[in-house]
Amino acid sequence: MKAKIVAVRFESTDIKEFDRVYDVLRELYKNEAEFLDPVLMGNPLPEADAILLPVMAVDVYTKIDRIRQAVNIPIIVITTVFGVSLMFDWESVAYLKSKGLEVYNPHSMELAKTIFKAFALKREMKKQKFLIFQDTPGDGLIPEQFKIFYWWNDECTRDIKEKFGITIVRKPYIDLCNKAKAISDEAARIEVKRWNFHNQVPYERPLLASVKLFMALRDEVDKEGNVAGCGVNCLNEAYDSDTTPCLAWNLLYQDRGVMWVCEGDTSSLMTQYLIGSTIDSAILTTNIYPFLSGMPALSHEKIQEFPRVSDPDDHALLVHCGYFGCLPQKGTSKWVLRPPVLSWLVGENSTAVDAEVEKGPLTLCKLHSTFGSIMLEKAVLEEYVQYPGSDCRNGGLIRVEDGYRLMERIYSHHVIVATGKRSNQIKAVAQVFHINVDE
């Protein structure tokens, strides 16, 4: 998946300089972009995702009307052999923006790669599908909780299609579970040998059940075709399954590059797919419990008190199904398959992922229900905290800049976490998709 980019030169451009820079850029970004034949500004443009300006010229000011007439796609300004924009071009970039043109001038190769990936994703995702397995949305084992979630509603499904072009295909979860149960133990044992992951499940049966679910999911993904993301209503409809899909998520991502989200939350899946496809970081969806949320959060996690810190108002716990969150092995500092924490809900035969990422900067984000804006929050992962016997066996303790502001702006109890300082990259992705940033 590469962005289609057409390089454009101005009439006053030094052709040797243009070729020198352009040749280097094509090599630097060959994995992210397909570079079409260069075009003179004002000539018809081929079908492309964006224009690349490898060299700026005074024509930006003297022929702005002609440029505005000729350009109907975004402009990316990268004018050095270092793969970034030149500081002397910042004035002309600001001028182009002031004239209503959509312009990007990345200050790092990492940011430039994100922009290219975002343009490629914007085109390609219109062919993609999310495959969701569920039978009774809003009902199930804990309907008092699940019936209020927006992602079950037809409006959410419709808005994802209209905004991003993603089609959501829903299939019965019970059929998937029955298909997994029909796979032989021997076939599952053979499949297990293909993989390398740390397993501390004391019995074979839960492991085989998890691998069988992966095999059934993989088959459904292959049959459906063009599946970018999957989800099942795993907690609320656990009565249909022999196990939880935590391990299946990890293996499916490694085997097919398919994104996953817990509980069939298509809104979070859309966010995770958008950010995970454009930014090279570990990424997961988890629950966020700001300390300011008080007793409801403590009660839900069955803990007596939050960790003691000097500024509790600016802290939160990240924990989902007992652990930091269900994430794939890529980018983790620890990844262990364990017995379930919520066995009263999902059954003793289930499994859960106990995973960690390196402590340090995190970036939290979540698309709004309308998909017109994205919440963006900088955070620091300070420690991992354990409450034996609770529903928080190994959660992440994070600090945010302003806990009160977070409470005013938060979109959901589900939040998408990317490792590192990713604010500028997420803003660039949001700009490509014409999404407002709620920072």
C-alpha positions as CSV (number, residue, x, y, z in Angstrom):
1,M,0.0,0.0,0.0
2,K,1.8,3.1,-1.3
3,A,0.7,6.7,-1.8
4,K,0.6,7.9,-5.5
5,I,2.7,11.0,-5.6
6,V,3.3,13.3,-8.6
7,A,6.3,15.7,-8.4
8,V,5.7,19.2,-9.8
9,R,8.2,21.8,-10.8
10,F,7.8,25.5,-11.5
11,E,8.9,27.3,-14.7
12,S,11.7,29.0,-12.9
13,T,13.0,25.8,-11.3
14,D,16.6,24.8,-11.9
15,I,16.1,21.4,-13.5
16,K,19.4,20.0,-12.3
17,E,18.5,20.9,-8.7
18,F,15.1,19.5,-9.1
19,D,16.4,16.2,-10.4
20,R,19.1,16.0,-7.7
21,V,16.6,16.4,-4.8
22,Y,13.9,14.3,-6.5
23,D,16.1,11.4,-7.1
24,V,17.1,11.2,-3.5
25,L,13.5,11.5,-2.2
26,R,12.3,8.7,-4.5
27,E,14.9,6.5,-2.9
28,L,14.2,7.6,0.7
29,Y,10.5,7.1,0.4
30,K,10.3,4.2,-2.0
31,N,8.5,2.0,0.5
32,E,5.9,4.6,1.3
33,A,5.2,6.2,-2.1
34,E,4.9,5.4,-5.8
35,F,6.4,8.4,-7.6
36,L,4.8,9.2,-11.0
37,D,6.5,11.2,-13.8
38,P,7.1,14.8,-12.9
39,V,4.8,17.5,-14.3
40,L,5.3,21.2,-15.0
41,M,3.0,23.4,-12.8
42,G,-0.1,24.3,-14.7
43,N,-0.1,21.2,-16.9
44,P,-2.8,18.5,-16.3
45,L,-2.1,16.3,-13.3
46,P,-2.3,12.5,-13.4
47,E,-4.5,10.7,-10.9
48,A,-2.6,11.0,-7.7
49,D,-3.0,11.3,-3.9
50,A,-0.8,14.4,-3.5
51,I,1.7,16.7,-5.2
52,L,5.3,16.7,-4.1
53,L,7.3,19.9,-4.4
54,P,11.0,19.0,-4.3
55,V,12.1,22.6,-5.0
56,M,10.3,25.8,-4.2
57,A,10.4,28.9,-6.4
58,V,9.3,32.5,-6.4
59,D,6.4,31.4,-8.7
60,V,4.6,30.5,-5.4
61,Y,4.0,34.2,-4.9
62,T,4.0,35.6,-8.5
63,K,1.7,32.9,-10.0
64,I,-0.5,31.9,-7.1
65,D,-3.7,32.3,-9.1
66,R,-2.4,29.8,-11.7
67,I,-1.3,27.4,-9.0
68,R,-4.7,27.6,-7.3
69,Q,-6.4,26.8,-10.6
70,A,-4.1,23.9,-11.4
71,V,-4.0,22.2,-8.0
72,N,-6.9,20.3,-6.7
73,I,-5.1,17.8,-4.5
74,P,-2.9,18.3,-1.4
75,I,0.7,19.5,-1.6
76,I,3.6,17.9,0.3
77,V,6.7,20.1,0.5
78,I,10.0,18.2,1.0
79,T,12.8,20.2,-0.4
80,T,16.1,18.7,0.9
81,V,18.1,15.5,0.4
82,F,17.6,14.9,4.1
83,G,13.9,14.0,3.4
84,V,12.4,17.1,5.1
85,S,11.4,20.6,4.2
86,L,14.0,23.4,4.2
87,M,13.6,26.2,6.8
88,F,13.8,28.9,4.1
89,D,10.7,27.4,2.5
90,W,8.5,27.9,5.6
91,E,7.4,31.3,4.5
92,S,6.2,30.0,1.1
93,V,4.4,27.1,2.8
94,A,2.6,29.5,5.2
95,Y,1.7,31.6,2.1
96,L,0.2,28.7,0.3
97,K,-1.8,27.7,3.3
98,S,-3.1,31.2,3.6
99,K,-4.5,30.9,0.1
100,G,-6.6,27.9,1.0
101,L,-4.3,25.2,-0.2
102,E,-3.8,22.0,1.8
103,V,-0.1,21.8,2.4
104,Y,2.1,19.5,4.5
105,N,5.8,20.3,5.3
106,P,7.2,17.5,7.4
107,H,10.1,18.3,9.8
108,S,11.2,14.7,10.1
109,M,11.3,11.6,7.9
110,E,9.1,9.8,10.4
111,L,6.4,12.4,10.0
112,A,6.8,12.4,6.2
113,K,6.4,8.6,6.2
114,T,3.2,8.9,8.3
115,I,1.8,11.5,5.8
116,F,2.5,9.2,2.8
117,K,1.0,6.2,4.6
118,A,-2.1,8.3,5.5
119,F,-2.7,9.3,1.8
120,A,-2.3,5.6,0.8
121,L,-4.7,4.5,3.5
122,K,-7.3,7.1,2.6
123,R,-7.5,5.6,-0.9
124,E,-7.1,1.9,-0.1
125,M,-9.5,1.7,2.9
126,K,-12.5,2.3,0.7
127,K,-11.9,-1.3,-0.5
128,Q,-11.6,-2.7,3.1
129,K,-14.0,-4.3,5.5
130,F,-14.3,-4.9,9.2
131,L,-15.5,-8.4,10.1
132,I,-17.5,-8.4,13.3
133,F,-18.9,-11.5,15.0
134,Q,-21.9,-11.1,17.3
135,D,-25.4,-12.5,17.9
136,T,-27.3,-10.3,20.4
137,P,-25.8,-6.8,20.4
138,G,-26.8,-5.0,23.6
139,D,-28.1,-8.1,25.3
140,G,-25.9,-11.0,26.5
141,L,-24.4,-11.7,29.9
142,I,-24.0,-8.1,31.1
143,P,-26.7,-6.2,29.2
144,E,-26.8,-3.4,31.8
145,Q,-23.3,-2.4,30.6
146,F,-23.3,-3.3,26.9
147,K,-26.7,-2.0,25.9
148,I,-25.5,1.6,26.2
149,F,-22.6,1.4,23.9
150,Y,-22.8,3.4,20.7
151,W,-20.9,1.0,18.5
152,W,-23.9,-1.4,18.4
153,N,-26.1,1.3,16.7
154,D,-26.8,1.4,12.9
155,E,-25.8,5.1,13.0
156,C,-22.2,4.1,13.9
157,T,-21.9,1.6,11.2
158,R,-23.4,4.0,8.6
159,D,-21.1,6.9,9.7
160,I,-18.0,4.7,9.4
161,K,-19.0,3.8,5.8
162,E,-19.8,7.4,4.9
163,K,-16.6,8.9,6.5
164,F,-14.0,6.3,5.7
165,G,-15.5,3.9,3.1
166,I,-15.1,0.9,5.4
167,T,-17.8,-1.7,5.1
168,I,-18.7,-3.5,8.3
169,V,-19.7,-7.1,7.8
170,R,-21.5,-8.9,10.7
171,K,-21.6,-12.6,11.1
172,P,-23.0,-14.9,13.9
173,Y,-20.5,-15.4,16.7
174,I,-22.1,-18.8,17.5
175,D,-21.2,-20.1,14.0
176,L,-17.6,-19.0,14.4
177,C,-17.4,-20.7,17.8
178,N,-18.9,-23.9,16.4
179,K,-16.4,-23.9,13.6
180,A,-13.6,-23.5,16.1
181,K,-14.9,-26.4,18.2
182,A,-15.0,-28.7,15.2
183,I,-11.2,-28.4,14.6
184,S,-9.3,-31.4,15.9
185,D,-6.9,-31.2,18.8
186,E,-4.2,-32.6,16.6
187,A,-4.6,-29.9,14.0
188,A,-4.4,-27.3,16.8
189,R,-1.2,-28.9,18.2
190,I,0.4,-28.7,14.7
191,E,-0.6,-25.0,14.5
192,V,0.8,-24.2,17.9
193,K,4.3,-25.4,16.7
194,R,4.3,-22.6,14.1
195,W,4.4,-19.9,16.8
196,N,6.7,-18.6,19.5
197,F,5.0,-16.9,22.4
198,H,5.4,-17.1,26.2
199,N,2.6,-19.3,27.6
200,Q,1.8,-19.7,31.3
201,V,-1.5,-21.4,30.9
202,P,-1.2,-24.5,33.1
203,Y,-3.4,-26.8,31.0
204,E,-3.4,-27.7,27.3
205,R,-7.2,-27.4,26.7
206,P,-7.4,-23.5,27.0
207,L,-4.3,-23.2,24.7
208,L,-5.8,-25.5,22.1
209,A,-9.2,-23.8,22.2
210,S,-7.5,-20.4,21.7
211,V,-5.5,-21.7,18.7
212,K,-8.7,-23.3,17.2
213,L,-10.5,-19.9,17.4
214,F,-7.5,-18.3,15.6
215,M,-7.7,-21.0,12.9
216,A,-11.4,-20.4,12.4
217,L,-11.0,-16.7,12.3
218,R,-8.2,-16.9,9.8
219,D,-10.3,-19.0,7.6
220,E,-13.2,-16.5,7.8
221,V,-10.9,-13.6,7.0
222,D,-9.5,-15.4,4.0
223,K,-12.9,-16.3,2.7
224,E,-14.3,-12.8,3.1
225,G,-11.3,-11.0,1.6
226,N,-10.1,-7.4,2.0
227,V,-10.5,-7.6,5.8
228,A,-8.6,-4.9,7.6
229,G,-10.0,-5.4,11.1
230,C,-11.9,-8.0,13.2
231,G,-13.8,-8.1,16.4
232,V,-16.1,-10.4,18.4
233,N,-18.5,-9.7,21.2
234,C,-16.2,-11.7,23.4
235,L,-17.3,-10.7,26.9
236,N,-21.0,-10.3,26.5
237,E,-21.5,-13.4,24.5
238,A,-18.9,-15.7,26.1
239,Y,-21.5,-18.4,26.5
240,D,-21.0,-19.4,22.8
241,S,-17.3,-19.8,23.0
242,D,-14.8,-22.3,24.5
243,T,-12.4,-19.5,25.1
244,T,-11.5,-15.8,24.6
245,P,-10.0,-14.4,21.4
246,C,-6.9,-12.8,23.0
247,L,-4.4,-15.1,21.6
248,A,-6.2,-15.3,18.2
249,W,-5.9,-11.5,18.0
250,N,-2.1,-11.7,18.3
251,L,-1.7,-14.5,15.8
252,L,-4.1,-13.0,13.3
253,Y,-2.1,-9.7,13.4
254,Q,1.2,-11.5,12.9
255,D,-0.2,-13.8,10.2
256,R,-2.4,-11.5,8.2
257,G,-1.8,-8.0,9.4
258,V,-5.4,-7.8,10.5
259,M,-6.2,-5.3,13.3
260,W,-8.3,-6.4,16.2
261,V,-10.4,-4.8,18.9
262,C,-12.1,-6.2,22.0
263,E,-15.8,-6.4,22.5
264,G,-16.7,-5.7,18.9
265,D,-16.1,-2.0,19.4
266,T,-16.1,-0.7,15.8
267,S,-15.5,2.9,16.9
268,S,-12.3,1.9,18.7
269,L,-11.3,-0.4,15.8
270,M,-11.7,2.5,13.4
271,T,-9.3,4.6,15.5
272,Q,-6.8,1.8,16.0
273,Y,-6.8,1.0,12.3
274,L,-6.4,4.6,11.3
275,I,-3.4,5.2,13.7
276,G,-1.9,1.7,13.6
277,S,-1.7,1.7,9.8
278,T,0.1,5.0,9.6
279,I,2.3,5.2,12.7
280,D,5.0,2.7,13.5
281,S,4.5,2.1,17.2
282,A,3.0,-0.5,19.5
283,I,-0.8,0.2,19.6
284,L,-3.7,-1.1,21.7
285,T,-7.2,-0.4,22.9
286,T,-7.7,-0.5,26.7
287,N,-9.9,1.0,29.4
288,I,-8.9,4.3,31.1
289,Y,-9.8,5.0,34.7
290,P,-8.8,8.6,35.7
291,F,-8.4,8.9,39.4
292,L,-11.0,11.7,39.3
293,S,-13.6,9.1,38.2
294,G,-13.5,7.8,41.8
295,M,-15.5,5.0,43.3
296,P,-17.2,3.7,40.1
297,A,-13.7,2.9,38.7
298,L,-12.5,1.4,41.9
299,S,-15.6,-0.8,42.2
300,H,-15.4,-1.9,38.6
301,E,-11.8,-3.1,39.1
302,K,-12.5,-4.5,42.6
303,I,-9.6,-2.5,44.2
304,Q,-9.7,-0.5,47.4
305,E,-7.8,2.6,46.3
306,F,-5.8,4.0,43.5
307,P,-2.0,4.0,43.7
308,R,-0.6,6.7,46.0
309,V,1.0,9.5,44.0
310,S,1.7,13.2,44.8
311,D,-0.7,14.6,42.1
312,P,-3.6,12.1,41.9
313,D,-5.9,14.4,39.9
314,D,-3.5,14.1,37.0
315,H,-3.2,10.3,37.0
316,A,-5.2,7.4,35.6
317,L,-5.1,3.6,35.4
318,L,-5.0,1.7,32.0
319,V,-6.4,-1.8,32.5
320,H,-8.6,-4.1,30.5
321,C,-9.7,-7.7,31.5
322,G,-7.2,-7.7,34.3
323,Y,-4.1,-6.5,32.5
324,F,-2.6,-3.4,30.7
325,G,-4.4,-4.3,27.5
326,C,-4.7,-6.9,24.7
327,L,-1.9,-6.1,22.3
328,P,0.2,-8.1,19.9
329,Q,3.7,-9.1,20.7
330,K,5.2,-6.5,18.3
331,G,6.7,-3.6,20.2
332,T,6.2,-5.1,23.7
333,S,8.7,-5.5,26.5
334,K,6.7,-8.4,28.0
335,W,4.1,-10.6,26.5
336,V,2.6,-13.6,28.4
337,L,-0.5,-15.7,27.8
338,R,-2.1,-16.4,31.2
339,P,-5.4,-17.8,32.6
340,P,-8.3,-15.4,32.6
341,V,-8.9,-12.9,35.3
342,L,-12.7,-12.5,34.5
343,S,-13.3,-16.3,34.7
344,W,-16.7,-15.7,36.3
345,L,-17.7,-14.1,32.9
346,V,-15.7,-15.9,30.2
347,G,-15.1,-19.3,31.8
348,E,-12.1,-21.1,33.2
349,N,-11.1,-22.4,29.8
350,S,-10.3,-18.9,28.5
351,T,-7.0,-17.0,28.4
352,A,-5.8,-13.4,28.7
353,V,-2.7,-11.4,27.6
354,D,-0.5,-9.9,30.2
355,A,1.6,-7.5,28.1
356,E,3.8,-4.5,28.8
357,V,5.5,-1.7,26.8
358,E,8.5,0.3,27.9
359,K,7.7,3.0,30.5
360,G,7.8,6.5,29.2
361,P,5.8,8.7,26.8
362,L,2.5,7.5,25.5
363,T,-0.1,9.2,23.3
364,L,-3.8,8.5,23.9
365,C,-6.4,9.1,21.2
366,K,-10.0,8.2,20.3
367,L,-12.3,9.2,17.4
368,H,-15.5,10.9,18.5
369,S,-18.8,9.0,17.9
370,T,-19.5,11.3,14.9
371,F,-16.0,10.6,13.5
372,G,-15.5,14.3,12.8
373,S,-12.9,14.8,15.6
374,I,-10.3,12.9,17.4
375,M,-9.3,13.3,21.1
376,L,-5.5,13.6,21.6
377,E,-3.9,13.4,25.0
378,K,-0.2,13.3,25.9
379,A,0.7,10.9,28.8
380,V,3.6,9.3,30.5
381,L,3.5,5.6,31.6
382,E,5.2,5.8,35.0
383,E,4.8,2.3,36.5
384,Y,2.9,-1.0,36.3
385,V,0.8,-1.7,39.4
386,Q,-0.6,-5.0,40.7
387,Y,-3.6,-5.7,42.9
388,P,-3.6,-9.5,43.6
389,G,-7.1,-11.0,43.6
390,S,-8.6,-8.0,41.8
391,D,-9.6,-7.2,38.2
392,C,-6.4,-5.2,37.9
393,R,-3.6,-7.8,38.1
394,N,-1.1,-5.7,36.1
395,G,-2.3,-2.2,35.1
396,G,-0.5,0.8,33.7
397,L,-0.2,3.9,35.9
398,I,-0.1,7.0,33.7
399,R,0.2,10.7,34.3
400,V,-1.5,13.3,32.0
401,E,-1.0,17.0,31.8
402,D,-4.4,18.0,33.2
403,G,-6.8,15.4,34.6
404,Y,-9.7,17.8,34.9
405,R,-9.3,18.7,31.2
406,L,-9.2,15.1,30.3
407,M,-12.4,14.4,32.2
408,E,-14.1,17.3,30.3
409,R,-13.0,16.0,26.9
410,I,-13.0,12.3,27.2
411,Y,-15.0,10.5,24.5
412,S,-15.2,6.9,25.9
413,H,-14.0,4.5,28.5
414,H,-12.1,2.8,25.6
415,V,-8.9,4.7,24.6
416,I,-6.4,3.9,22.0
417,V,-2.8,4.0,23.2
418,A,0.3,4.5,21.0
419,T,3.8,4.3,22.4
420,G,6.0,7.4,22.2
421,K,5.3,11.1,21.4
422,R,2.9,10.8,18.5
423,S,0.9,14.0,18.6
424,N,2.3,15.6,15.5
425,Q,1.9,12.3,13.5
426,I,-1.7,11.9,14.7
427,K,-2.4,15.5,13.8
428,A,-1.1,15.0,10.3
429,V,-3.2,11.8,9.9
430,A,-6.2,13.8,11.1
431,Q,-5.5,16.5,8.6
432,V,-5.3,14.0,5.7
433,F,-8.7,12.7,6.7
434,H,-10.2,16.1,7.4
435,I,-10.8,15.3,11.1
436,N,-10.6,18.0,13.7
437,V,-8.2,17.5,16.6
438,D,-9.4,17.9,20.1
439,E,-6.1,18.4,22.0
